[in-house]
Amino acid sequence: MGKKVLILNNRSLMRKMIVRTFNNNGYTVVGEARNISEAVAAYKNLNPDLVIIDAEMAYSYRIKAIELIYSLNARAGIALLSILGPKVFIVDPVDPVSDDFIISRLPEDHPLLIIEKEFSKSLLNYLNSLNYASFIIPSQAG
């Protein structure tokens, strides 16, 4: 079994695409959450290695989710995934007990970049099937 992943995304279709992408790339998605309370409960029960949070959620909502997960485990692995790019960002606490976070782009050799590229392809394929691909700038889509 690969690294355990928990997905926090309020859109069902996006969760399904993210789950498929992670599962197809050596990770094991152990849980999905639509909101903060589901994510916190799932984190407590499943103890994932990584939590993927939708970067398109409202800023205050994302920060609250990050704060609550870090309150359970100051060393939790958290990344933000944006479908507007797509882009993956790493979240690190400045101080485990503070509300301050560093959100930075993944280093070029990070394994999640494979996920980013695969997710980008999956999203583009889905949008192509709906004839919405013209809304995605090719340089950002993969």
N, C-alpha and C positions, 0 to 999 in steps of 0.2 A: 504494500500500500504506500502511495506517495504521500507527500506532505498534506496534512489535513487543512482544508480551506472552508471558511464560512463566508457566504455572500450576503451583503446587505444592499438591496436594491428594491425600490418600491414598484418597479415595473416588471410584471411577470415575464414578458417576452425577453427583456434584457437579462433577467436572472437565468432563464433557460439557455440563452446563447452563451452566457458567461460560464454556466455550469458545464455545458458541453465542451467548451474550449478548454477549461481547466482539466476536466476528466480525460480529454484526448491528448493532453500534454504531460501526463505523469503525476498529476495532482489528484487528490480525492476530495471532492466536495462533500463535506459531512453535514452541512446545513445551509438553509436559505432563510433569510429574514426579510420581511417587508417593511419593518419599522424598527425603531430603536429598542423597544421593549422585547420584541422577538429576538433581536440580535444579542442583547445582554443575556437573556435566558438561554439561548443557544450556546453562547460563549461559555457560560457557567457549566452547562451540561456536556458540551462536546470538547472543550479545551483545544480549539484548532491551533495550528501552527501559524496561520495567516488569516486575517480578516480583510476582505475586499469590500470597500465602501464606494458607493456610487458618488463620484465627484460632482455630479450634476445636481445632487440634492442641495437644498438650501444650506448656506454656510453654517448658520447656527445649529441646524439639525446634524450636520456632519461633525461639527466640533463637539456637540453633546454626546454623540455616539462614541467618538474617540475618547473623551473624558471618562465616560462610564466604563469602557473596556479597559482603559489604563488603570482605573481605580480597582479593577479586579486583578490585573496583572500588568505591572509597570513595564514588563519586557514583552508585551504582546506585539506580534507582528501585524502591522496594519499598513495597507496600501490603498490609495484612491485610484479608481479607474474611471477615466473620462471617455465617453463615446464620442465626444467632440474632438476628434483628433485621430484615433484614440491615443490617450497618454496614460501612463501609470506613474504614480508618485509614491514615494515612501514617506511614512509619517513616523517621526521620532520625538519622544518627549524631551524637552530641554532639561527638565528636572522631573523625576517620576511623580512628585507630589504637586507639580505646578499645572497651570492651565495653558502653558506655553508649549508650542510644538514647532518643529522644523519640518516643513514639507518640501521635499526635494525630488528632482528628476532622478530616475534610476541610472546607475552607472551603466556604461555600454555593455559590460559583460554579465549583467544581472540576468538570471534565468527567467524572470518575469517578462523580459523583453520578448521572449518567444511567445508567451501568452498574449502580449500586446499585439504582436503581428498576426497571430492566429485569430484573435478576436476581431481585429480590423478586417481580415479577409471574410470571416463569418458575417460580420455586419454588412459589408459591402455586397456579398452574395445575396443576403436577405433583401437589402434595399434594391438590388438589381431585379430581383423577382417581383418587386412591387412597382418597378419603374420609377423609383425615387432616387436612383443613383446620381442623377444630375445635381442633387443637393450636397453631394460630398465632393470636396476638392480632391482630385486624384493623388496629389502629393501627400495629403494627410490620411488617405484611406489605405495606404499600404505600400 
